[in-house]
């Protein structure tokens, strides 16, 4: 799998940051690459839903890992691609490190790599900065 990782430190507690993650409908307010997101049952292990990027079509998502106030993973798997979105919170000097990692695999990996990698590398720092501003504000 192709892996893209970005992180930063926010002057906020992990529970405060995770509270923002729990507001799934609110993700577009701090993630400019997300038009909408729905998780039936909320941010709970096994919950399924859809994520609609600002550019592109809706993709199915499932919460495949969850450690409240620490980490969660969303997985989108179709016949053509496999996307894994990992979110990790760890204590750091001055607050909490927020890490977002995207893994890309599947048959369309070569095509998605050309299209998504530049967009993700451009978008993730902005997403993290807006999340930081939200939790520090």
Backbone as CSV, one residue per row, in Angstrom:
resi,resn,N_x,N_y,N_z,CA_x,CA_y,CA_z,C_x,C_y,C_z
1,UNK,0.839,-1.191,0.000,0.000,0.000,0.000,0.878,1.247,0.000
2,UNK,0.391,2.259,-0.636,1.025,3.567,-0.617,0.573,4.272,0.656
3,UNK,1.486,4.926,1.367,1.159,5.556,2.651,1.548,7.028,2.618
4,UNK,0.612,7.883,3.046,0.843,9.325,3.155,0.510,9.720,4.586
5,UNK,1.431,10.418,5.253,1.239,10.784,6.656,1.570,12.257,6.864
6,UNK,0.715,12.937,7.624,0.978,14.315,8.051,0.552,14.436,9.510
7,UNK,1.236,15.297,10.255,0.881,15.496,11.662,1.262,16.898,12.099
8,UNK,0.716,17.288,13.236,1.086,18.531,13.906,0.702,18.409,15.370
9,UNK,1.131,19.378,16.174,0.805,19.389,17.598,-0.183,20.514,17.856
10,UNK,-1.252,20.197,18.591,-2.257,21.180,18.985,-2.235,21.329,20.495
11,UNK,-2.440,22.549,20.952,-2.507,22.829,22.386,-3.913,22.503,22.883
12,UNK,-4.235,21.215,22.858,-5.547,20.732,23.289,-5.387,19.293,23.752
13,UNK,-6.329,18.848,24.562,-6.284,17.471,25.054,-6.829,16.511,24.000
14,UNK,-6.422,15.266,24.099,-6.939,14.242,23.188,-8.465,14.130,23.282
15,UNK,-9.068,14.147,24.487,-10.533,14.087,24.540,-11.209,15.268,23.833
16,UNK,-10.619,16.460,23.916,-11.203,17.622,23.233,-11.142,17.447,21.717
17,UNK,-10.045,16.918,21.232,-9.902,16.684,19.790,-10.848,15.575,19.343
18,UNK,-10.922,14.507,20.130,-11.781,13.386,19.760,-13.252,13.797,19.741
19,UNK,-13.621,14.764,20.579,-14.998,15.267,20.563,-15.329,15.876,19.202
20,UNK,-14.363,16.522,18.580,-14.567,17.081,17.240,-14.701,15.945,16.222
21,UNK,-13.897,14.909,16.346,-14.025,13.747,15.460,-15.407,13.100,15.595
22,UNK,-15.939,13.044,16.816,-17.240,12.391,17.041,-18.376,13.100,16.307
23,UNK,-18.211,14.398,16.036,-19.219,15.164,15.303,-19.016,14.933,13.806
24,UNK,-19.421,13.767,13.348,-19.163,13.346,11.969,-19.780,14.324,10.967
25,UNK,-20.999,14.766,11.209,-21.649,15.709,10.291,-20.885,17.028,10.215
26,UNK,-20.107,17.337,11.253,-19.339,18.575,11.285,-17.967,18.490,10.640
27,UNK,-17.561,17.322,10.169,-16.230,17.198,9.557,-15.976,18.226,8.459
28,UNK,-16.955,18.538,7.595,-16.684,19.519,6.537,-16.355,20.928,7.062
29,UNK,-16.670,21.214,8.316,-16.375,22.550,8.852,-14.894,22.761,9.100
30,UNK,-14.125,21.689,9.232,-12.680,21.818,9.426,-11.866,21.036,8.402
31,UNK,-12.525,20.191,7.610,-11.837,19.426,6.564,-12.339,19.890,5.202
32,UNK,-11.597,20.782,4.536,-12.069,21.325,3.263,-12.138,20.295,2.136
33,UNK,-11.585,19.113,2.333,-11.648,18.069,1.310,-12.856,17.149,1.485
34,UNK,-13.694,17.432,2.486,-14.887,16.625,2.744,-16.133,17.471,2.540
35,UNK,-16.973,17.061,1.586,-18.240,17.749,1.363,-19.271,17.312,2.399
36,UNK,-19.301,16.006,2.684,-20.216,15.494,3.708,-19.731,14.129,4.178
37,UNK,-20.171,13.775,5.380,-19.833,12.469,5.947,-20.986,12.004,6.820
38,UNK,-21.275,10.727,6.737,-22.327,10.111,7.543,-21.805,8.775,8.051
39,UNK,-21.950,8.545,9.346,-21.687,7.232,9.940,-22.940,6.829,10.702
40,UNK,-23.616,5.815,10.219,-24.833,5.351,10.879,-24.443,4.735,12.219
41,UNK,-24.922,5.335,13.294,-24.538,4.896,14.629,-23.404,5.722,15.200
42,UNK,-22.952,6.728,14.456,-21.890,7.600,14.955,-20.524,6.948,14.863
43,UNK,-19.574,7.579,15.500,-18.184,7.101,15.475,-18.048,5.944,16.466
44,UNK,-18.521,4.770,16.022,-18.479,3.552,16.828,-17.886,2.428,15.981
45,UNK,-17.247,1.493,16.632,-16.619,0.379,15.923,-17.655,-0.371,15.095
46,UNK,-17.369,-0.551,13.816,-18.263,-1.265,12.919,-19.284,-0.394,12.217
47,UNK,-19.399,0.869,12.622,-20.362,1.764,11.976,-20.014,1.914,10.500
48,UNK,-21.052,2.002,9.670,-20.861,2.185,8.236,-21.536,3.470,7.793
49,UNK,-21.093,3.977,6.663,-21.682,5.194,6.133,-21.041,5.574,4.821
50,UNK,-21.078,6.877,4.534,-20.494,7.384,3.300,-19.709,8.654,3.570
51,UNK,-18.692,8.834,2.759,-17.887,10.047,2.774,-17.935,10.610,1.365
52,UNK,-18.282,11.893,1.251,-18.316,12.542,-0.052,-17.212,13.589,-0.076
53,UNK,-16.175,13.368,-0.893,-15.116,14.371,-0.990,-15.609,15.584,-1.774
54,UNK,-14.935,16.716,-1.611,-15.345,17.908,-2.354,-15.173,17.702,-3.852
55,UNK,-14.213,16.872,-4.226,-14.021,16.525,-5.637,-14.130,15.012,-5.745
56,UNK,-15.203,14.548,-6.324,-15.352,13.110,-6.478,-16.704,12.622,-6.011
57,UNK,-16.840,11.323,-6.040,-18.106,10.672,-5.695,-18.062,10.104,-4.289
58,UNK,-19.243,9.832,-3.774,-19.365,9.237,-2.447,-18.662,7.884,-2.412
59,UNK,-17.995,7.618,-1.298,-17.364,6.316,-1.099,-17.910,5.706,0.188
60,UNK,-18.053,4.386,0.217,-18.501,3.732,1.447,-17.369,3.745,2.471
61,UNK,-17.719,3.948,3.736,-16.718,3.901,4.803,-17.227,3.035,5.948
62,UNK,-16.274,2.417,6.632,-16.559,1.610,7.813,-15.526,1.942,8.876
63,UNK,-15.970,2.082,10.124,-15.039,2.275,11.235,-14.467,0.901,11.569
64,UNK,-13.190,0.692,11.249,-12.576,-0.627,11.412,-11.681,-0.723,12.643
65,UNK,-11.400,0.394,13.274,-10.643,0.396,14.533,-11.058,1.630,15.312
66,UNK,-11.120,1.484,16.630,-11.527,2.606,17.474,-10.943,2.444,18.871
67,UNK,-10.211,3.450,19.296,-9.739,3.568,20.669,-10.170,4.956,21.121
68,UNK,-11.286,5.072,21.846,-11.803,6.385,22.208,-10.724,7.303,22.787
69,UNK,-10.756,8.534,22.346,-9.827,9.588,22.759,-8.385,9.322,22.349
70,UNK,-8.150,8.309,21.494,-6.790,7.996,21.053,-6.667,7.817,19.546
71,UNK,-7.554,7.032,18.946,-7.383,6.720,17.527,-8.653,6.118,16.942
72,UNK,-8.786,6.291,15.623,-9.809,5.555,14.885,-9.358,5.415,13.440
73,UNK,-9.911,4.388,12.788,-9.585,4.107,11.394,-10.870,3.938,10.604
74,UNK,-10.909,4.588,9.458,-11.994,4.415,8.498,-11.428,3.660,7.306
75,UNK,-12.178,2.685,6.822,-11.750,1.919,5.662,-12.818,2.002,4.587
76,UNK,-12.375,2.214,3.359,-13.256,2.196,2.196,-12.702,1.162,1.231
77,UNK,-13.505,0.151,0.963,-13.022,-0.940,0.112,-14.061,-1.235,-0.959
78,UNK,-13.618,-1.167,-2.207,-14.459,-1.550,-3.336,-13.664,-2.550,-4.171
79,UNK,-14.235,-3.008,-5.252,-13.520,-3.948,-6.121,-12.276,-3.305,-6.723
80,UNK,-12.272,-1.968,-6.842,-11.208,-1.271,-7.565,-10.143,-0.636,-6.683
81,UNK,-10.498,-0.319,-5.450,-9.533,0.369,-4.589,-9.783,0.041,-3.129
82,UNK,-8.775,0.361,-2.335,-8.836,0.175,-0.892,-8.190,1.411,-0.281
83,UNK,-8.970,2.201,0.447,-8.463,3.389,1.124,-8.607,3.197,2.625
84,UNK,-7.573,3.538,3.357,-7.598,3.456,4.815,-7.211,4.830,5.346
85,UNK,-8.073,5.390,6.199,-7.840,6.705,6.794,-7.615,6.510,8.294
86,UNK,-6.392,6.726,8.749,-6.050,6.529,10.158,-5.892,7.884,10.841
87,UNK,-6.413,7.974,12.051,-6.357,9.195,12.854,-5.822,8.808,14.224
88,UNK,-4.700,9.412,14.628,-4.069,9.046,15.897,-3.777,10.290,16.718
89,UNK,-4.027,10.193,18.013,-3.745,11.270,18.962,-2.769,10.745,20.003
90,UNK,-1.644,11.438,20.180,-0.663,11.025,21.180,-0.185,12.241,21.954
91,UNK,0.078,12.070,23.256,0.592,13.187,24.048,1.903,13.701,23.449
92,UNK,2.055,15.013,23.492,3.269,15.651,22.966,3.555,16.889,23.808
93,UNK,4.811,17.333,23.831,5.105,18.581,24.543,4.224,19.711,24.004
94,UNK,3.518,20.363,24.895,2.649,21.463,24.496,1.248,21.061,24.101
95,UNK,0.914,19.777,24.190,-0.446,19.372,23.845,-0.546,17.953,23.345
96,UNK,-1.138,17.804,22.170,-1.406,16.489,21.592,-0.980,16.480,20.131
97,UNK,-0.236,15.446,19.749,0.078,15.293,18.330,-1.132,14.689,17.629
98,UNK,-1.548,15.330,16.547,-2.640,14.843,15.704,-2.005,14.301,14.433
99,UNK,-2.190,13.017,14.184,-1.614,12.387,13.002,-2.733,11.834,12.131
100,UNK,-2.701,12.183,10.858,-3.620,11.618,9.873,-2.789,10.878,8.838
101,UNK,-3.177,9.639,8.566,-2.457,8.798,7.614,-3.469,8.236,6.617
102,UNK,-3.102,8.243,5.346,-3.947,7.670,4.297,-3.156,6.560,3.617
103,UNK,-3.779,5.391,3.500,-3.171,4.254,2.802,-4.016,3.979,1.556
104,UNK,-3.339,3.779,0.437,-4.017,3.559,-0.838,-3.564,2.223,-1.414
105,UNK,-4.524,1.377,-1.783,-4.204,0.095,-2.387,-5.288,-0.334,-3.356
106,UNK,-5.144,-1.508,-3.909,-6.132,-2.056,-4.824,-5.731,-1.928,-6.282
107,UNK,-6.612,-2.392,-7.152,-6.334,-2.408,-8.587,-6.041,-1.021,-9.156
108,UNK,-6.736,-0.015,-8.673,-6.559,1.342,-9.198,-5.471,2.129,-8.475
109,UNK,-4.674,1.455,-7.661,-3.624,2.151,-6.909,-2.726,3.011,-7.797
110,UNK,-2.227,2.519,-8.934,-1.357,3.372,-9.751,-2.051,4.658,-10.221
111,UNK,-3.297,4.539,-10.641,-4.045,5.718,-11.080,-4.351,6.634,-9.905
112,UNK,-4.833,6.054,-8.812,-5.154,6.859,-7.635,-3.919,7.543,-7.075
113,UNK,-2.781,6.879,-7.157,-1.543,7.485,-6.663,-1.240,8.770,-7.419
114,UNK,-1.403,8.734,-8.745,-1.135,9.938,-9.543,-2.125,11.049,-9.243
115,UNK,-3.376,10.680,-8.992,-4.418,11.680,-8.772,-4.464,12.129,-7.314
116,UNK,-4.466,11.170,-6.398,-4.718,11.481,-4.995,-3.507,11.949,-4.204
117,UNK,-2.332,11.410,-4.487,-1.173,11.761,-3.658,-0.909,13.263,-3.649
118,UNK,-0.855,13.940,-4.800,-0.644,15.391,-4.747,-1.770,16.111,-3.999
119,UNK,-3.010,15.683,-4.221,-4.142,16.322,-3.551,-4.093,16.093,-2.041
120,UNK,-3.765,14.881,-1.622,-3.685,14.575,-0.191,-2.533,15.333,0.452
121,UNK,-1.380,15.354,-0.207,-0.234,16.087,0.350,-0.497,17.585,0.432
122,UNK,-1.345,18.092,-0.432,-1.731,19.503,-0.369,-2.822,19.723,0.685
123,UNK,-3.787,18.806,0.736,-4.953,18.999,1.587,-4.779,18.652,3.051
124,UNK,-4.026,17.596,3.366,-3.905,17.176,4.770,-3.325,18.253,5.678
125,UNK,-2.283,18.976,5.285,-1.789,20.037,6.168,-2.849,21.107,6.454
126,UNK,-3.655,21.437,5.452,-4.732,22.413,5.655,-5.788,21.850,6.595
127,UNK,-6.160,20.599,6.380,-7.138,19.948,7.256,-6.652,19.942,8.700
128,UNK,-5.408,19.551,8.905,-4.855,19.512,10.263,-4.787,20.905,10.875
129,UNK,-4.411,21.901,10.099,-4.338,23.273,10.614,-5.716,23.774,11.018
130,UNK,-6.743,23.441,10.227,-8.097,23.877,10.569,-8.636,23.120,11.776
131,UNK,-8.292,21.848,11.904,-8.681,21.093,13.095,-8.002,21.681,14.323
132,UNK,-6.728,22.001,14.198,-5.982,22.621,15.300,-6.630,23.941,15.710
133,UNK,-6.948,24.781,14.743,-7.590,26.067,15.041,-8.923,25.855,15.755
134,UNK,-9.646,24.843,15.331,-10.955,24.557,15.947,-10.803,24.151,17.413
135,UNK,-9.848,23.273,17.711,-9.718,22.777,19.084,-8.988,23.763,19.989
136,UNK,-8.194,24.639,19.409,-7.494,25.633,20.223,-8.310,26.902,20.402
137,UNK,-9.322,27.085,19.524,-10.097,28.319,19.512,-10.969,28.485,20.680
